[in-house]
Amino acid sequence: MTKQDQRVLILLQNGAINKDYRVQQEIFTLLDAGYKVSLICPASPDGVEWNHDGVKTYFYQSAPESSGPISYLYEYQYSFILTLWLSLKVLRETGFDIIHACNPPDFFFILAMLYKPLGKKFVFDQHDLTPELYLSRFSKPSLLLYHLLLFMEHWSYKVAEAVITTNESYKRIAIVRGKKKPEQVFVVRNGPYYDRTITATVNPALKNGREYMVCCIGEISPQDGVEYLILAANQLTKVKGRQDITFNIVGSGASLTDLKRMVNEFGIEDYVNFPGWISDPRELYQYLVTADVCVSPEPKNPLNDHSTFIKVLDYLAAGKPIVAFSLKETRVSAGEAALYALPNDEVDFAEKIGMLLDDPDLRSRLGNIGRKRINKTFDWEYIKPVFIDAYRKVTGVEAESRLEKEVA
């Protein structure tokens, strides 16, 4: 069977495809390499449909938003049943040879095992460490649920012919905890849509009449630490008395309502804006190119020290200086393009933001370092051959593709 005959079924549960730029890039790369692609995922809650020529997409209605461990179990059960039913529809209509499951959650190994007797292969695309995500998200995690998540992760590793991870920390866990052979694990780093930062234009109106703008983009969930940015904003505006900064927090998630309440309690709603989730990448990048400083407020916890945040790479591509907490993989991503605050210290975080705002030369120098870093290390053009190597491991097909001709 040639590569052009290979059919891939991508499973995505943790959000709509129009919000997941990494999976979009993977889909485009597979299409360029000659694979046929089907996708099962939740429909976007805002009603915006994602369609792309060559991709057969099967949407299902998301379960109600979860707020605790038990409701998450219901959501996962609901999603699994609908995904299984739709996979049977895909099998009948277009067929598939490879199941590509994006986590979280980690239960798609069950579906892969059901199809193994039919000769289907399994690729485990590990975006997050789900056990650590659980520990980081809930203040009183259940030991039983934690071990259940470890069990599901173990079998996801075990069933997969290839594991795709976002960084070396995740790869090490796949090898040590997951007992995978090193040659079965492929580090496919996140890469930004670099061309969109080039075409985006500065919009001074986003600063709300103030001299400076600080921007944060992405999910707003308990593990994401956006509350540290709110605390830093309060430190700068109320404690330090600065009236020259607008904070734009672009995104959505389970913590959004609590954070808006927090802003109102501090009385800093005139300085902090929540534009919501912006699905148009070019509109999103307008915030980045307008910002003077971009921030990544993820605190040190069991998940974040091992994780790569795509927002950091977007900031680098936009040529913006970054303030982040000193986390292992954040340092790998940003290098010398960021100032690093003491982990989970909002006062030091605020000090680093103020330091950058008051030093235009430092902002320019760090921004230039970031843009060069993207060009040399994290541009998707350099990353996608590794992604195709993972598929070569699964299929054993070495046929030349449009992608390989392009890279050559």
N, C-alpha and C positions, 0 to 999 in steps of 0.2 A: 504493500500500500504506500503511495507517495504522500508527501506532506499535504499536497493539495486535496487529498481525499480525507484528511483528518478533520473530524468534527468535534468541536469543544463546546461543552455546556458549562457556563459560568454560573455559580450560585452566590448570591449576595443577599444577606438578611439584615445587616446592621445599617440600614438606611437606603434611600433611593439612589439610583445610579447617577442622576444628575448632580448629586452632592459628592460623589466619590471620584475625584479626578485621577487617582491612582488606577482604579479599575478601568476607567475610560481609556487611559493610556495603554494598559495591558490589552484591551480589546482592539484598539487601533493597531497595535504591534502585531497581534495575531492575524488580523486581516491582511496587513501588509506582507506578512510572511506566508500567506496562502492558505491559512486555516479557515474553516467555516465556523461561525460562532453563533451560539444561542445563549440567551441570558434569562434567568429567573430572578426577580427581585421585587421588593415592595414598590407600589406606586408612590409617587411624590405626594405628600400631603397638601401641597399648594396647587395640585392639579396640572403641573407642568410636566408634559410627557417628554421623555428622552428617546429619540429615534435616530438611527444611523444606518445608512445604506449597507446592506450585507449582514446586518445583525437582526436575528429574529428574537424579539423581546417578549417575555411573558410576565405580565405584572399581576400582583395580587394586592388586595387591600391590607394595609398594615394593621396589626393589633393596636388597641389603645395604648398610649404611652405609659410605660411602666414606672413605678416609683419605689419598688422594694423587691427583695429576692423572690418572694412567692409569685408576684405578678410577672417577673421576668421568666420564671419557669412556665407560666401560662403562655406568655408571648412566644417562647421558643417552641413549645408544643404546637401552638397554632401555626407558626411559620413552617415548622417541619412538615406537618400534614399537608399544607397547601403546596409546599415545594415538591414533596413526593408526588402529589397528584399531577402537578404541572410537568414534572419530569417524565411521567408516563405519556403525557400529551406530546412532549418534545420527541420522545423515543418513537412515537407513532408517526409524527408529521415530518420531522427532518432527520431524526436519529442523532446519536453522538457516540464518540469513541473515548473521550476524556472528560471526566468531571473535574472542574476547577472550582474548589470551594474557598471562598474568602471568609476568614474569621474576623471578629467573633460573630456567632457562637461557634463551638467546636463539635456540634452534633452531626455534621454532614458525613462523617465517616460511616454512619449507619446506612445512609442512602448509598454511599459508595460500595459498602459490603453487599448490599442487595443486588447491585449491578455487576459485581465481580464475576459471578458465574457466566455472564454474557460477554466477558472479555473486556470490560470497561476499565480504564486506568483512572488513577486518582492523583490530583495535584492539590496539596494543602498549602494555601496561600495565607501565611500567618501574619496578619496585620498587627495583632495585639497578643500579649500574653494573658489569656483569659483568667487564669487563677489569680494572677497579680492584679488584674483589672478589678476583679471582685473584691480583693482585700483593700484596694485603694479607694473604691467607690463607697463602701458601706462602713460606718463607724463601728458596728458590732457584727462582724461577719460570722456566719455559721461554719464551724469546722467541718460538719458533714457536707455542706454545699461546696466548700473549698476542695475537699477530697474528690467529690463528684466531678468538679471541673478538671482536676488533675487527671482523673480517669479518662475523661473525654479527650483531653489533650493527648494523653498517651496513645490512645487508639487512633487518633487523627494522624499522629506521626507513624504509627505502626502500619496503617493501611496504605499510606501514601507511597507512590513510586518516586515522587520528588516533593521536597518541601521548599517553598519560597519564603524568605524572611526579609525584613527591611534593613537589618544591620548585623554586625558581627556579634553583638551581645545576644540577639535572638538566635543566631546560628549556633553559638556555643551552647545555649540551652537545648536546642534541638538535638545536638550531638550528645550532650552529657545527660540531660533529663529524658530526652526522647529516644536515646540509643540509635540515632540515625548515623549512617556512615557519612563522613565529610563530603564525599562525592555525590551524595543524594540531596545536599542542602545548598541552595543558591541564594546569595545575597543580592537582591534586586532593590536597590535603594529608591526612595521616593525622589521624583524629579519634577520640578515645577514647569508650568507652561511659560517658558522663558520669553517667547515671542509676544505674549500678551502684555508683559511688563513694558516692552519696547513701544508698543502701539498705544498704551494707555496714556492719557494726558492729565496733567495736574489740574485739580479743581479747587481753587482757593475757597469756594463756598463751604467745603467740608470742614474748614477750620472754624466756622461760626464766628468770624470776625476777630479771632485771636491770632497771635503771632505763631504759635506752635501747635502741632498736632501729634498726639501719640496714638498708635493704632495697634489693635489686636484682632486677629481673625481666627475663625475655627469653631469647633464644638464648644458648648458652654455646659459642661457636665461636672459633677463633683470632683472627679479626678483631674480636671483641667486647670484648677487653681485660679480661675478668673477673680475670685474674691481677693486674692493678693494684689491684683491690679487695682481693685476698688479701694483697698486699704492704702495702697501707694498714692492713688489719686487724692484721697482724703488727706494724706500726709503732706502732699505738695500744695494743695489748694487751701485747706483749712489750717493746718499746723504751720506750714511755711508761708502761707499767705499769697501764693502765686495766683494771679488772675489771667495769665497769658497762655494757658494750655487748654486745649480741647482734647478729650479722650473719646475715641470712637472704638467701640467693641462690636465687631461685626460677626454675627453668627447666631446660633440658636442651640437649645438643648434643655435638659431637665432642670438646670440650675438657674435659668434665665429669670423666672419670676422672683426667686429669692434674692438674686443680685440686684434687680430693680428696686426691690424693697430696701435692700441694704443701702443703695445710693440715696433713696429718699430719706432714710433715717439719718444719714450723715449730712443731708442737706446740700449735696453736691450735684443735684440733677441738672444744674445749669452748665456743668462742666463735662458730664459723662453722657454719651449718647449710645443707644442701642439700635442701629439701623436694621437689625434682623439678619436673616440669612439671605445672601445675594447669590442667586443661581447663575447670573451672567458673569463669567470670569472676567470679562473686560471691564465691567462696572466694578467688580470687586478689586481689580488691580488699580483702579483709579484711586481708591483709598490708600493703597500702598505707595504709589508714586507721589501722592500728596503729603504723606506723613513725613515728619522730621525724624521720628524714632518709632521703631516697631518693637513689640514686646512679646515674649513667650513666658507666661507666668506659671507654667506647670511646676508644682512643688516636688520636692524629693519625697518619693513614696515607693512601695514595692514595684510599681509598674514603670513610673516615669524615668527612673535612672537608666533603664534598659531600652527606652523607646526613642524612636526618631519622629520628630514632629514636622510634618510637611509645611506647616506655616513658616518654620525657620528657613526652609529652602526658598519659599516664596519671597520672604524678606530679602534674602541674599540676591535673588534674581532681580528684585526691584532696586538693588543698590542701596539699601537702607541699613543704618546701624541698628544693632539689636541689644536689648537688655533681657537677660534670662537668668534664672537661677543656675548655679553651677552643678549641672548634671552631666554624667559621663557621656552619653550619646549626643546631648545637645552641644557639648564641646567638640565632638567629632564632626558634627554638621557645620557649626558656625565658625569654629576655629578662632582666629584673631579678629573676626568681624563683629564680635559682641563684647559687651562688658558683662561680667558675671557677678551676680549678687550672692551673698551667703544664702544657702538653701533655706527657704521658708521664712526669710527675714524681710518683711514688707518695708521696713524702714531703710534697709540697705538697698532694696529694689528701687525705692523712691529716690534715694541719693544718686544711684547710677543713672536714672532717667534724667534727673536735674543736671548732672554732670555733662551728659551728652547735649541736652538742650542749650546749655550755656557755652558750648565749645563747638562752633561750626567747623573748624578745621578737623577736629577729632571725628565729627559726624561724617565728613567727606572722606577721611582716610579709611574709616571702618567700612563705609559703604562701598568704596572702590575695592577693598579687599574681598568683600562678599561677592561682588559681581564677577571678579576674576576667579573666585573659588567655584562658582557655579559653572563658568565656562570650562574649567579644567577637570572638575570632579563629578558634579551632580546633574549635569544636563542629561535629559532622558536619552539623547542620541548616544551617549556613552554607556548608558545603563541597559538599554533594551537588548543588546546582544546576549547579555547574561540571562535575561528572561527567556530568550529563544533557546539558549543552551539547556535550560531546565526541561523544555519540551523535547529537545533532542534526546535527553536522558530517558524520558518516558516513552517516546515513540521509536527511537533508534533510527529515525529518518534524517538523512543528511542532504536531501535535495535542495538545490539553490532556490532562493526566493527573491521576490522583488525587494525585500528588506536587505538581503545580503548584497544584492547588486548596488543598492543605494549606499550602504556603508562602505563597500569597496570603492 
